[in-house]
């Protein structure tokens, strides 16, 4: 069975955000490695049986990766555990004659140099050593969980068993990628689960977004990084729980003003303005759950 294809195509998953800001900023780099290691510690116990998978894609006339380069990922000496196979090109259809070559080792989690593996993946797209030399997947055979850190930006954790992912959702909820947060909340029946945007509400929201983008004069086809600020009016009775839930996101939350019966909040994030559709949808759902979403403004940040 092609474990990677089966789980990435059909299984449930949580997507976590790792990279923050510039890769060359060592504080951001360290935070990304910290998050990846913390998630791995939650997925893998030392005695868990793990299938280590290394994928590299080639054209038919290219030389394949050697066994020697894979030995560096392990604490123990690999003998009979290592096998190889040729798979269909893992990134879908291509006009070129491509295929994916897979090295596979079945080993205990404690025998893998996991911090080294994660650092190697983080360096994958940059001229920095160590580097992975391909895509690495760690399948926890004991728990039925697949871990895939795709690069310095983030990682996906897959399982066919929702209950296997639930502890990760609870423990690392703040690191869930905000773009996927609404979908993932609904998967686990928590957070924004059950808060629905009607077709009319979606149409009105997108119309308002388009109007504001035009008024801003920002071309979404060019660099369009902005500090985007969202505004809320929340009944006083819901203010604390609203603030607590938004604290699980990567938005910066601020209480702006307070009256006898309501609190005004802002939630800000620096991101491409081209991402305003998911941002405004996510924020409007929080507003709908706890009070009222007023709208957003942006200040160019590039």
Buried (B, 14 or more C-beta within 10 A) or exposed (E): EBBBEEBBEEBBBBBBBBBBEEBEEEEBBEBBBEBBBBBBEBBBEEEBEBBBBBBBBBEEEEEEBEEEBBEEBBEEEBEEBBEEEEBEBBEEEEEEEBBBBBBBBBBBBBBBBBEBBBBBBBBBEEEBEBBBBBBBBBBBEBBBBBBBBBBBBBBBBBBBEEEBBBEBBEEBBEBBBBBBBBEBBBBBEBBBEEBEBEEEBBEEBBEEBEEBBEEBEBEEEEEBBBBBBBBBBBEEEBBEEBBEBBEBBBBBBEEEEEEEEBBBBBBBBBBBBBBBEBBBBBBBBBBBBBBEBBBBBBEEBE
